[in-house]
Amino acid sequence: MTMGEMIRMTMGDGQSIAVYHAMAEGERRGGVVLVQEIFGVTGHIREMADDFAAEGYEVLAPALFDREHPGFEASYTGSDFERAVELARTLHPFDLSLKDTQSCIDALRENGPVFVIGYCYGGSVAWAAATQLDGVAAASAYYGSMIPAFAEKAPPRVPVIAHFGRYDHGIPMEGVEAVIAKDFPLAQVYVYEAGHGFNSDRRKDYHEPSADLARDRTLTLFRENGG
């Protein structure tokens, strides 16, 4: 059952973009900004938002590429994949994703703690949110390829979990091990016996035991930090 709906929100630059909004079910624990993969606010992302809403969180999932490609929602192969890569790596500034995430945090923060969670591209955004953005209580970052580079620049300012797949061909384990070696006081880094995208049951590398464990760790993190 779909719990949320697409709404329009005005971001910090004055632009209006689509955002998937799911209200908390039952007693509200806090807010969650859920950051997409490169494929847009897909059925999987909306399902994840509904899942966190069912746990008591009000969720905002911004359509980050709406300025460049309104309504973008891609499959995982072929020309869709190529367009997703072009949007994420060439057409859409990463800093703008952070600013839109901040706008969503600001929209939620008056009503309790706000958490950030992201997958793939969004995983990099979630880690960066823990190092740069204001009003973040904690963050959970799934297989973000930019995390090793970000970890060289700044430590997390709030508690953050990073989830990686050991067999992720896009994120070399040397980079993951370098993040672990930093031993940041506020970071936990977990490596799962899985590949990239292990959290999504739409993808070939879906690994249910890893997805369930990462979800449990994420909810524990949120609840240990006010959620």
C-alpha positions in Angstrom: 0.0 0.0 0.0 1.4 3.4 -1.0 1.4 5.8 2.0 3.0 8.9 0.5 2.4 11.3 -2.4 4.4 13.5 -4.7 4.3 17.1 -3.7 6.1 20.3 -4.8 8.6 22.1 -2.5 10.5 25.3 -3.0 14.2 24.7 -2.5 16.8 27.2 -1.2 17.5 28.5 -4.8 13.9 29.4 -5.3 13.2 26.4 -7.6 10.3 24.1 -7.1 11.0 20.4 -7.4 9.0 17.2 -6.8 9.4 15.6 -3.4 7.8 12.3 -2.3 6.2 12.9 1.1 5.2 10.1 3.5 3.6 11.0 6.8 4.5 9.1 9.9 2.3 6.3 11.0 1.3 6.3 14.6 3.4 8.3 17.1 5.9 10.5 15.2 9.5 9.6 16.0 11.1 12.3 13.9 11.8 13.2 10.3 13.8 11.4 7.6 15.3 12.8 4.4 15.7 9.9 2.1 18.0 10.5 -0.8 17.6 8.7 -4.1 19.9 6.5 -6.2 21.0 8.0 -9.6 17.8 6.5 -11.0 15.4 9.0 -9.5 12.6 8.7 -7.0 11.7 5.2 -8.3 9.2 2.7 -6.9 12.0 1.3 -4.7 12.7 4.7 -3.2 9.1 5.4 -2.6 8.7 2.0 -1.0 11.7 2.7 1.3 10.1 6.0 2.2 6.8 4.3 3.1 8.8 1.7 5.1 10.3 4.4 7.3 7.0 6.2 7.6 5.5 2.9 8.9 8.2 3.0 11.6 7.0 6.4 12.8 9.1 8.9 10.6 7.8 11.6 8.4 9.8 11.2 5.2 10.8 13.6 2.4 12.5 12.1 -0.7 13.5 15.0 -3.1 13.6 14.4 -6.8 17.1 15.8 -7.1 17.3 15.8 -10.9 14.0 17.6 -11.4 15.6 20.8 -12.7 17.6 19.0 -15.4 15.0 16.2 -16.2 11.6 16.7 -14.6 9.9 13.4 -13.6 13.1 11.4 -14.2 12.6 7.7 -13.1 14.9 5.2 -14.8 15.3 1.5 -15.1 18.7 0.0 -14.3 19.9 -0.8 -17.8 20.5 0.6 -21.3 19.8 4.2 -22.3 18.0 4.8 -18.9 21.2 3.9 -17.1 23.3 6.1 -19.4 21.0 9.0 -18.8 21.1 8.5 -15.0 24.9 8.5 -15.1 24.9 11.7 -17.2 22.6 13.4 -14.8 24.6 12.4 -11.7 28.1 12.9 -13.0 27.8 15.7 -15.5 24.6 17.7 -15.5 23.6 18.0 -11.9 26.0 19.6 -9.4 26.5 17.5 -6.3 26.5 20.6 -4.1 22.9 21.3 -5.3 21.9 17.9 -4.0 23.3 18.9 -0.6 21.5 22.2 -0.7 18.2 20.4 -1.5 18.8 17.9 1.3 19.3 20.9 3.6 16.0 22.4 2.5 14.3 19.1 3.3 16.0 19.0 6.7 14.9 22.5 7.5 11.3 21.6 6.5 11.3 18.8 9.1 13.5 20.0 12.0 10.9 22.0 13.9 9.0 18.9 14.7 11.8 16.7 16.1 15.1 15.1 15.2 15.9 14.7 11.5 17.9 11.8 10.0 19.3 11.4 6.5 19.5 8.1 4.7 20.7 7.6 1.1 21.4 4.8 -1.4 24.1 4.7 -4.0 24.4 8.4 -5.1 22.3 9.2 -2.1 24.7 7.3 0.1 27.4 9.8 -0.8 24.9 12.6 -0.1 24.0 11.1 3.3 27.7 10.8 4.4 28.3 14.4 3.2 25.3 15.5 5.2 26.9 14.1 8.3 30.0 16.1 7.7 28.5 19.4 6.4 24.8 20.0 6.9 23.0 21.6 9.9 20.2 19.9 11.8 21.2 16.3 11.2 20.8 14.0 14.2 22.4 11.0 12.4 22.8 9.5 9.0 22.9 6.1 7.2 24.8 5.9 4.0 24.4 2.9 1.7 27.3 2.1 -0.8 28.2 5.7 -1.7 31.1 5.7 -4.1 32.3 9.2 -3.0 32.5 8.3 0.7 36.2 7.3 0.6 37.2 10.6 -1.0 35.0 12.6 1.4 36.5 10.8 4.4 39.9 12.2 3.4 38.6 15.7 3.7 36.5 15.9 6.9 35.3 13.8 9.8 31.6 13.3 10.5 30.1 15.8 12.8 27.2 13.5 13.8 26.8 9.8 14.1 26.8 8.0 10.7 26.7 4.4 9.5 28.3 3.5 6.2 27.2 0.2 4.5 29.3 -1.3 1.8 29.2 -4.6 -0.2 32.4 -6.6 -0.3 31.7 -7.5 -4.0 30.8 -4.0 -5.1 32.8 -3.6 -8.3 32.3 0.2 -8.3 33.7 0.8 -4.8 37.2 -0.9 -4.3 37.7 -2.4 -0.9 40.9 -0.4 -0.5 38.8 2.7 -0.3 36.5 1.2 2.2 39.4 -0.1 4.3 40.8 3.4 4.2 37.6 4.8 5.7 37.7 2.1 8.4 41.3 2.9 9.2 40.3 6.6 9.9 38.5 5.2 13.0 36.3 8.2 13.2 34.6 8.4 16.6 31.2 9.1 15.2 31.3 6.6 12.3 30.5 2.9 12.0 31.5 1.2 8.8 30.0 -2.2 7.9 31.0 -4.5 5.1 28.4 -7.0 3.9 28.9 -10.2 1.9 27.0 -8.7 -1.1 27.4 -6.5 -4.1 26.3 -3.0 -5.1 22.7 -2.2 -4.6 22.1 -5.1 -2.2 19.3 -3.2 -0.5 17.0 -3.1 -3.6 14.9 -6.1 -4.4 14.7 -4.6 -8.0 18.3 -5.2 -8.6 20.3 -8.3 -9.5 22.6 -7.9 -6.5 19.8 -7.8 -4.0 20.8 -9.7 -0.8 18.0 -10.0 1.6 20.0 -10.9 4.8 22.3 -7.9 4.2 19.4 -5.6 3.5 17.6 -6.7 6.7 20.7 -6.3 8.8 21.5 -2.8 7.4 17.9 -1.7 8.0 18.0 -2.9 11.6 21.3 -1.1 12.2 19.8 2.1 10.6 16.7 2.0 12.8 18.9 1.4 15.9 21.1 4.3 15.0 18.1 6.6 14.6 16.5 5.5 17.9 19.8 5.9 19.8 19.9 9.5 18.5 16.5 10.7 19.5 14.2 9.0 16.9 
